[in-house]
Amino acid sequence: MMIESNHPELSIRRQCELVGLNRATFYRQPSGETPMNLQLMREIDEIYTRIPFYGYRKMTVCLNKRGRDVNHKRVARLMGIMGLQAIHPCPRTSTANREHKKYPYLLRGLDITRPNQVWSTDITYVPMPTGFMYLVAVMDWFSRFVLAWQLSNTLDGMFCLDALRLALQQGQPDIFNTDQGVQFTAKAFTDELESANIRISMDGRGRAFDNIFIERLWRNVKYEDIYIKDYLTVPALEAGLSDYFDLYNYERPHQSLDYRTPADVHFAAPVVVN
């Protein structure tokens, strides 16, 4: 069913209900930039997904080799909009939020042996032909099961909090790991975790590999779905991602899981030792 703003019998609200679409999503539009900047951002995203250790200077060189006449200041600005930085530590590329409580990184040397021991979350940029969106997901580290995800056309923290609350409806982890982005260090987000007695772990600044499994998820979802489909509208993107995450969770075997699906591992009956 296609939602029509001038349907003779059904309101937009009723049409959204029938297709299971949040009405806010129907009205939501992707964030915009000039057509040239959108093309550059698409190429930056593709390069970064393959080579996430490129900062804005190497990214500029790579774009210039592709025939793009662009300087490093423009690339740095676009990467800032996209929320991208090189994965290796670099001198003061961002300013820490001095207001937020500091949390240690709890996963170093930790033996992760079961579902719901560690969850993590992250945000990625999603290119669209006429703009862009941001995608957040919550993942179980042991099973790679995607517990919840949300889209937004801004980097405000509400869509991250919404994803967290959706995930917590399915259970809760012992530890929740994030980077130090302002969406995850916000008091509303950390309060939600602390009120459930969940231990908070935060990556070292500039260390995206501390959250490596969700970085791999972004590579998969982009190369297996987003880059192929080139969704034209936000409702189409949301519907397509819903299908993809169902495929990812319930049908796609993972080599690292001994060719089982994330759902097979996440919902497996625990082994009882007599």
N, C-alpha and C positions, 0 to 999 in steps of 0.2 A: 504493500500500500504506500502511495506517495502522499505526503501531507500537502494540502492545498489551502492557501490562505483565504480563498473565496469559495470554498465548498458549499453547495446549495443547502445541505442538510446537517452536516457535522461541524461543530466548532473546532478550532485548533486544539483546544484542551482535550476534547473527546477523541480527536484523531491521534493525538500523542498517547493517550491512554490505551487506545486499541493496538498501537504498534509497540507499546512498552517504552516510549521515549519520554524522558524528562522534558517538560514544556520549556524550561529555561534553555535546554540545549537547542531547541528549534530556533529560538530567537537569537542565540549566541552566534556571533560572527568571528571568523579568525582575525587576529591582529594583522594590521597591514603595514607594508613598506612599499617603496617604489618597485616597479617590475624588475629593474636592474638589480636592486638590492635583494629582492626575493630570490633571483637566480643565483646571486653570489652566496646567499645564505644556504640555499639548497646544496651548492657545491661544497661550501665549508662543512656542512653537516655530513655529507658523504665522505669527505676526506677525514674528518675528525672521527667518524665511526670506524674507519679502517685504521687510522693512525692517531690515537688519542693523546700522544705525547707531543703533538705539534702545538706550539704557542702561536701567537698572532704573527710573529715575524716569519717563521717557517711557513705558516699558512699563506702569507702574502707571496712568498717566493713560489710556492706550489701553484697558486692561482695565476701568477704572472706567467709561469711556464705553460699554463693552459690557454694563454692568450688574453687573460683578463687584465686590463689596465687599471690597477687598483693599488693604493698605497697602504702602508701598515696601519695608519691611523683609522682609515675606514674599516679595515678588517678587524681591528681591535674593538671598534664601536659595535660592529655587527656581532662579533663573538660575545660581547657583553650582553647584548639584547638576547642572544640565544642561551646565555648562561653557561658558556663553555670556557674552560681553562685547561692548560696542559696538565697531564696527570702527575708530572714530577714537581717537587717543590721548587718554587721560583721566587725571587726576592720581591715581596710585598706586592703581588699582583692583585690582592684584594685586602680589604680592611675588615678585621674581625669585629663582630658586634660585642662591644665591651660590656653591654648590659646583661648578656645571657650568662647563666651558670655554666661553668666548665665541666664537661663530663669526660671521663677517660675512655680510651679505646680498649674494650674488654675482650676482643676476639683473638688477640695475638697469642698463639700457642694453644688456643682452646680446641679441644677435641669435640667436634659437633657430630653427635651420634643419633639424633632423633628429630622428628618433626616438632615444631613449636618450641624448640630450644632457642633459636635465633631467627628473628625476622629482620628485614632491612627494607629501606625505601630510597627512592631517588627520583629525580625529574629529568626528562629529556625534551628536547626541541623537536617539533613535528612540522616539517615543511608541507605547505599546500600551494596549489597553483596561484591562489589569490591572497595568500597571507600565511599565517602560521599559528600553531597552537602549542601548548605545553602538556605533557603527559606525565603523570606520577603513578607509580605502582608500588605495592607492598608485596614482598616475596618472602617465602620461607626458605632459609638457606639450605637446609638438609635436603628437602624434596624438590626445590626450585619451583614449587607451586605458587602461582600468582594469586594472592588472596583477594586483592582489590586493586582497582585503578580508577582514575578520574582524569578528565580533560579540563583545561582552562585556557582562556585567551590572555591571561595575565599571570604574573608570577607571585600574586598575593598568596597568603598561606591557607586560605579557606579550602581550596580543593585538596590540599595535602591532608588537612584535618578531616575532611569528608572521607578520603580514602582510608585513613587510619581507623575512623569509626566503623566503616564498612568491614574492614578486616577484623576488628575486635568483636564483631557480631559472630564470628566463626570460631572464636577461641582467643587465646593470648599466649605470647611467648614468654620465656624467662628473660630474654635480652632483646632489645630493639636497637638496631644499629642505623645511624644516619651519617651524612656529612654535616659540616657546620654551616650549611646554608640558613639564611634567616627564616625560611619557612619552617625548618625543623628545630631551630633554637628558640622559636617564639614560645612565650609562656603558655599560651593555650595548648600548643602541641605537647610540650613536655609535661604540663599538668595532667593531660589526658593519660599519659603513660604512667606517671608517678601515682596517680589516683588508683590505678589498677595494680600497683606494686610491681611494675615491670622495670627492670634495670635498663638504664639508658647508656648506650655506647656511641661514641662519636669518633669518626675518622680523624687522623691527623690532617691539618690543612694542606691542600694540594695533593692528597693521596687518594685518588679515585680507585686505585687497585685495592684499597681496604674494603671496597664494596664491589668486588670483582664479579660476583655472580649476576648482579643486576645490570652491570655494564654489558655483560654478555647477552642478557635479555634484550637490551636496547638494540644491539647489533642484529639479533635475530628478528625482532619485530620490524625493523626498518628494511632489511634486505629481503625478508620473506613476505612482507605485506605492504608497508607504507610506500617504499620506492616503486614497487610494482603497480600498485593500485592508483596512485595520484588522486586521492579523494578530493572531489570538488567542493563539498559542503561539510559542515560540522556534523550534521546528522548522519551523513554517509560515512564519515570517518569513525564516528562512535559505533555505528552498526558493524562496520568492518573490523574494528578492533575487538568488539565483543565476540565476533566469530573467530578471530585469530587467537584470542586468549583461551577460548574454549578448545580450539585445536591444540594449542601449546600445552594446556594443562592435561587434556584427556586423551589425545590421540598421538601427539608427536613424541616418539621415543628419544631418549637422551642417552648418548654414549656414556656420559659420566654417571648415569643411573643404571648402568648395565642394561641399557636399551629398554628400560621401563619408562612409563610416563610419569610426570610429576604427581598426578593423582594416584597412580598405583602405589607410589612411595608414601605420599602424604597420608593416605587413608588406610594404609596397611595395618592389619591387626598387630598389636605389640607382641613380641616374643615373650612367652611366660617361661621363666626358668624355675624348675622345681628344686 
